[in-house]
Amino acid sequence: MIVYEYPFNERIRTLLRLEDLYEKFTFFLQQEHPLQHHVALSTIFEMLEVAGRADLKSDLLQELERQKQTLLGFKSNPNVEPERLDAVLAEVDRVSAALIAAQGKTGQNVRDNEWLMSIRGRTIIPGGACEFDLPSYHAWQQRPAQKRYDDIANWFAPMAPLFGAINIVLRLLRESGRASNAIAHAGSYQQMLQGKVYQMLRLTIDKSLGAIPEISANKYMLWIRFTSQDGDMKPKPNEADVPFELTLCNF
């Protein structure tokens, strides 16, 4: 099965982009080749670009507090497992405290490092990080893998609380939806939303169908059109009936 996610607003779009970058970062950080660590470091630079919004930290803190109050409201619900609820509440408190303790602008430690900024300035140029352009960076890449790992992990560490908050916010959002089965007749599906506000759509589909969703939505209507890829990967309309699972998520 393949899961596609569609954000309904810019805030969730930013969180999903940062989540994607974090997954890429953690994968390449765990590798050992200098080129793989170059990707991990370059991904930190991308994170700085996306996380540059000054209000992202405060937005996450407000959302965590709102989720905490919502979860506290389930305390008296007999259908809720108290141990699981307490564990989630404790996680929200822990993540919030770490985010509050994080001082300054996200990634400021990287911005204050002139050597890292010189690398960042060259990486935006195609081929700009060659050894003749950045001999000191080339020398660093020849260090043992564990040393490079430790350096990159230390540069990222002040940003970790932000990604801890993003992780729990998106997890709670995904868990808020209820999945339903749907069919796109002749490759097209529409659903009236009647003004109800959603944060994100999740679409799950059998990968063997080869159907790719193109999604658009506003507060009144959701529209999904499925395509498929031909030999040159160019999308073409999928005229078959396409079964899929649809989840509309909202806090």
C-alpha positions in Angstrom: 0.0 0.0 0.0 1.1 3.6 -0.7 0.0 6.5 1.5 -0.3 10.0 0.0 -0.9 13.0 2.3 -2.3 16.4 1.3 -2.1 19.4 3.6 -5.0 21.8 3.6 -3.0 24.8 4.9 0.4 26.3 4.8 1.2 25.4 8.5 0.7 21.7 7.9 2.5 21.9 4.6 5.6 23.3 6.5 5.4 20.6 9.1 5.3 17.8 6.5 8.2 19.3 4.6 10.3 19.4 7.8 9.3 15.9 8.7 10.4 14.7 5.2 13.7 16.5 5.6 14.2 14.9 9.1 13.6 11.4 7.7 16.2 12.1 5.0 18.7 13.5 7.5 18.4 10.6 10.0 18.9 8.1 7.2 22.0 9.7 5.7 23.5 10.5 9.1 23.5 6.8 10.0 25.6 6.0 6.9 29.4 6.1 6.9 30.5 7.3 3.4 31.6 11.0 3.2 29.1 11.6 0.4 26.3 10.4 2.5 27.3 12.7 5.4 27.5 15.5 2.9 23.8 14.9 2.1 23.0 14.8 5.9 24.8 18.2 6.4 23.1 19.7 3.3 19.8 18.6 4.6 20.4 20.6 7.8 20.8 23.7 5.6 17.5 22.9 3.9 15.9 22.6 7.3 17.1 26.1 8.1 15.4 27.4 5.0 12.0 25.8 5.8 12.1 26.4 9.6 13.0 30.1 9.1 9.5 31.2 10.1 9.8 33.1 13.4 6.4 31.9 14.6 6.9 28.2 14.0 8.1 27.5 17.5 5.2 29.5 19.1 2.7 27.8 16.8 3.9 24.4 17.9 3.8 25.3 21.6 0.2 26.6 21.2 -0.8 23.5 19.3 0.8 21.2 22.0 -1.1 23.1 24.7 -4.3 22.9 22.8 -3.8 19.1 22.3 -3.0 18.8 26.0 -6.3 20.4 27.0 -8.2 18.3 24.5 -6.6 15.1 25.9 -7.4 16.1 29.5 -11.0 16.2 28.5 -10.9 12.5 27.8 -9.9 11.7 31.4 -13.5 11.0 32.4 -14.3 9.0 29.3 -14.7 5.3 30.2 -13.8 4.2 26.7 -10.3 5.7 26.9 -7.4 3.6 28.3 -6.0 5.8 31.2 -2.5 4.4 31.0 -2.2 5.2 27.3 -3.7 8.7 27.8 -1.3 9.4 30.7 1.6 8.3 28.5 0.6 10.7 25.7 0.1 13.5 28.1 3.5 12.9 29.6 5.1 12.9 26.1 3.3 16.2 25.3 4.6 17.8 28.5 8.2 16.5 27.9 8.3 17.8 24.3 6.8 21.1 25.3 9.4 21.6 28.0 12.2 20.8 25.7 10.9 23.2 23.1 10.5 26.0 25.6 14.1 25.4 26.8 15.5 25.7 23.3 16.9 29.2 23.2 17.1 31.6 20.2 16.0 31.1 16.6 15.9 27.6 15.2 19.4 26.6 13.9 21.0 29.8 15.1 24.1 27.8 16.2 24.6 26.8 12.6 24.1 30.3 11.3 26.7 31.5 13.8 29.3 29.0 12.6 31.2 30.8 9.8 32.7 27.6 8.5 29.3 25.9 8.1 28.0 29.0 6.5 30.8 29.0 4.0 29.8 25.4 3.1 26.2 26.4 2.9 27.0 29.2 0.5 28.9 26.8 -1.8 26.3 24.0 -1.7 23.7 26.1 -3.4 26.1 26.4 -6.4 26.0 23.3 -8.7 29.3 21.5 -8.0 30.3 24.3 -5.6 31.4 22.0 -2.8 34.3 20.5 -4.8 37.6 19.9 -2.9 39.4 22.8 -4.7 36.6 25.2 -3.7 36.4 24.0 0.0 39.7 22.3 0.9 39.0 22.5 4.6 35.6 20.7 4.0 37.4 18.1 1.9 39.8 17.5 4.8 36.9 17.2 7.3 35.3 14.6 5.0 38.4 12.4 5.3 38.0 12.1 9.0 36.7 8.9 10.5 33.0 8.3 10.0 32.3 8.4 13.8 34.0 11.8 14.1 31.9 13.1 11.2 28.8 11.6 12.7 29.5 13.3 16.1 30.1 16.6 14.5 26.8 16.6 12.5 24.8 15.3 15.4 26.2 18.1 17.6 25.3 20.7 15.0 21.8 19.4 14.7 21.2 18.9 18.5 19.8 22.4 19.2 17.1 21.7 16.5 16.0 18.4 17.9 13.3 19.8 20.2 11.6 21.4 17.2 11.4 18.0 15.4 10.2 16.3 18.6 7.3 18.7 18.6 6.6 18.2 14.9 6.6 14.5 15.4 3.9 14.4 18.1 1.8 17.1 16.4 1.6 15.2 13.1 1.1 11.9 14.9 -1.9 13.2 16.8 -3.2 14.8 13.6 -3.0 11.5 11.7 -4.6 9.6 14.6 -7.5 12.1 14.6 -9.0 10.8 11.3 -11.3 7.9 10.6 -10.6 5.9 7.5 -13.4 5.2 5.0 -13.4 3.2 1.7 -14.1 5.0 -1.5 -14.1 4.5 -5.2 -13.0 6.9 -7.9 -15.3 6.1 -10.8 -13.5 6.4 -14.1 -10.5 7.7 -12.1 -12.4 10.7 -10.6 -13.7 11.3 -7.1 -15.5 14.3 -5.6 -16.8 14.9 -2.1 -18.6 17.9 -0.6 -17.0 19.1 2.6 -19.8 21.5 3.5 -17.5 24.1 5.0 -16.0 21.8 7.5 -12.3 22.6 8.1 -9.8 19.9 7.8 -6.0 20.0 8.3 -4.9 17.1 6.2 -6.0 14.3 3.9 -4.5 10.8 3.9 -5.1 8.5 0.9 -4.1 4.9 1.0 -4.0 2.9 -2.3 -2.8 -0.5 -3.4 0.5 0.1 -5.3 -0.3 -2.6 -7.8 -3.0 -0.4 -9.3 -0.4 2.0 -10.6 -2.8 4.9 -9.8 -1.4 8.3 -8.8 -3.7 10.8 -7.1 -3.8 14.5 -8.0 -5.6 16.2 -5.1 -7.1 19.6 -4.8 -9.4 20.9 -2.1 -11.0 23.8 -0.3 -13.4 24.1 2.6 -16.3 23.2 0.3 -15.1 20.4 -2.0 -12.5 17.7 -2.3 -11.5 16.6 -5.8 -9.2 13.7 -6.6 -8.2 12.7 -10.1 -6.1 9.6 -10.7 -3.4 9.3 -13.3 -0.9 6.7 -14.4 2.5 6.8 -15.9 3.5 5.7 -19.3 6.9 4.7 -20.6 8.4 8.2 -20.4 6.8 8.7 -16.9 4.5 11.4 -18.3 1.1 11.3 -16.3 -1.9 10.3 -18.3 -5.6 10.1 -17.1 -6.5 6.8 -15.5 -10.0 5.9 -16.7 -10.5 2.8 -14.5 -12.5 2.6 -11.3 -10.0 3.1 -8.5 -10.7 1.8 -5.0 -8.8 3.6 -2.2 -9.0 4.5 1.5 -9.7 8.1 2.5 -9.0 9.7 5.9 -9.8 13.3 6.6 -7.8 14.6 9.7 -8.6 17.5 11.9 -7.6 18.3 15.5 
